[in-house]
Structure formats: C-alpha cells, structure tokens
C-alpha cells in the first residue's frame, strides 16, 4: 500500500522529494484510490485498522516496544515489557506488526524490530499513555545500563569477541539509553553508563562519538573540578580525564593544533594532581592514562617517562593484570620511540607476553606484538619485525581495533622497504593510507605520508615527496609525535631540500 500511495504522489513530486518527506509519512501517503475500502486509502488508515484488531495486552506491548531503537532480543523484551513477552511478541509477529529475524551474532536466537512506519505509529500511541511510556523508558535504560556494566570488564578478556558483537548489535539501544539517562539528569547513572562504554568507544575507534557522549554527560557536572568531598568526586574525575584523552585521540585535522585551544590548562593540571596520587583509581582505565596529560601542556616524551614509571608501580600495587600490562606496553612503546633507549625493553616485553597470555585480550596481545616489532626494527631485525607486525595486524582485525590496523600496515610497508621490496612496500602503504583515511587516524596518516615521501624521493619525484612531507608535517601538528618520528621527518625535509637546491640546502 505504501508503494501505491507513494506512486500516486509522483504526479506532483519527484522521487527525491518523496524520500525527503518520508519522516512525515502519515501525512504524505494519503491519496489512495477511491475505489478501495476506506482502510486502504491512506497509510494511517491501514495501520489504524491493524491497531483496532489488537487486544489491550498486545497494544500495551506495542507501545512499550516503541522505546527500543533498532532491534532487540527476547531477554530485552522481557525486561522492558510488563506482560509475558514471549507470547505477545509472537502474536505481534503473526500480525506483521513486529518483524522477527535470526540473529547474526554469536549464540543465535531471534531478534525483533518494528518497521519504521509501525515504530512511528507505536511511538504516537505510547505518547497517549505517559505513565506507561515513562516506565518502559526507565526499564529500557536500566536494562542497557546493566548490559554495558556486565560487558565492560569482559571487553578486556578472552571472552571479548561475543561481547563486542553484542554491544555492536545493541548499539542503537545503548545510545538511546545513554541519551535518555543524561536527559533525565540522573548523574550517577549517566556517569556509570559513560564510563562503562568508554573502553568500547576507544577500542572500536568510535573515539569521536565517545568524546561527544562524555561531553554530554559532563554537562551535568559542577563547573570546574568537583569538590573532594563530593560523593561523585572520583567518577567525575575519571570521566573528565577520559573525555580529555578521547578528544586528544579523535581531533579532526581541521581542529586547533595547539593544546591550549582545546585543553583547559587549569583542568589538565587539576587532573594531573589528582591522578598522580598512588591510589586505586589511578591504577585502572581511564585513570592510568594520566601520564599522557604531560603532552597536553607542552611536555615531551622525556617528561612523561617518570610519571609513567610511577603508574607502573601503582598498577603493581592496586591494578589487575590488564592494567599493569597496558602501562608496561605504554612504557615499552615510549622506550622504543626514544632513540638509543632500549634499556629494560626486553624485560618489559617478557612480562607483557605473560600478562597478555593470562588476560587473553586480543587488543593487548596485538599491542605486545606491535611493541616487539618496533624493538626488532630498532635493532634492524626485519624478519622478526615482520612476524610480530603480521600477528599484531591479525589480532587487531579480529577484535576490530581499526585505530591500530593502519599503523601496523604502514609498519609492514616500512619492513618491505627496508628489505628492498619496493613494489610490496608501495602496495601495503596504499592499504595503510586507505585505512588511515577511512578511520581518521591522524598519527597513522602522518607516518603513511612520511613513508610515501621516502618512496617518491627514491624514484626522483621530488615534487610528490615535498607535498607528502608537508602533509606529514601538518598531520603531526595534531598530536605529540615521538622523537624518532620527528627526527625522521626533519631528515626527510633536509633530503628534499638538498634534492631541490643542492647539498648545502639540506644542512
């Protein structure tokens, strides 16, 4: 019927105009044939007719189901709907008001959803019963708040894959619950939900969206830093730190390059003062990220090393295996990024491998392999580096850590270049460029463009090398590039200047 009614509108509207107006479909699709039954002349009439055939219990369930965003499974329906969900959802499926589809995720089962037209209609009907609607919304928010709380620690375990899939499948419902919880002013509930989704946003490269959600919840926070006697002091502080780090990790290329323009120095100093204390809150995510606030006030990798060492020791006292492993991984990467400073790297890597084996987190295992690959590259052991990077890339793809994959591809391109296989280097580097651009990974883009400049210069294409080098320099302004990268970039600029104007220009 909807197709017939839309076709009738083609006498006065283009298909594009019809599509643009489908959000108001009940007003748009009203011109059916006068020769058919009244219930078939408009879209609203046919849905009204279906509604009249429902008993009161079925109507209540349809109203309650309108609070779902996207699809849902039977446990969610049982949590949100007051009447026995199995029979009533089944009855609505039989009446073609609810669509049932097999779940593509682990565990199988069926998922249910409302077609957009039915969802809009059910939402209107739910608004007629405000008490029923408010109660259903509250149960929906509570259910998905509990879901992300249960999932949060498991996202960093050997059981992570089905839980990642579960959260991805229910992402629209999670967003709806987070929005609703914040909108109601439930500070504790909103903070809990924001923090419990924090690692998911980070891991799956939803970092810009995650930062936006943190900002939305922080609108409920007191101005400035919370008072230390505030019962929500540490939750607010953890949320502020997580928001700052997500912003730093996800700033678009057209955002301000200087940290003072997006990171309030007073806030940064206050967070650093709180999280530098050897307390349990600083030995778990996101508290263990505090050493990187050094970069937000113009500090260097050397400045961040001592705070990172303190965090490692604090995690040994208060943290769990994953927390300690992450801080050791940070320290290993930092050591490799500072030329001539491989002291302690092998010991940290050995401990990291044991920790990652116990934890089972594929992201952590990928990070360990990546750090081992970088250490091997620093020692010019290209074959060992290739093996480590390939394993890291496999694990990153398995867990969907797309913020890591472009960098690992670029590293594999570098290995191929160092081994003299220029064709392979160019092919893999192009894959890295596509992934870095697709997922908006700024630091990877800077590295990819630097390697591209190196390849272009070797081929005598000085103009392309110059353009790529300038692009790499511009991209690197949006982060805190390690000393090793800065040295390589400056060296490339000198080589290009020498190629353009003679050896003296490169000095």
Helices and strands as residue ranges (DSSP letters): H 2-9, H 15-20, G 22-24, H 25-28, G 38-40, H 43-52, H 56-65, E 72-73, H 74-80, H 85-94, E 99-102, E 110-113, H 116-127, H 130-154, H 160-169, H 171-183, H 187-203, H 207-218, H 233-250, G 259-261, H 265-275, G 280-283, G 287-292, H 293-296, H 301-318, H 321-337, H 345-359, H 362-378, H 382-399, H 402-418, H 422-439, H 442-458, H 462-476, H 483-501, G 503-506
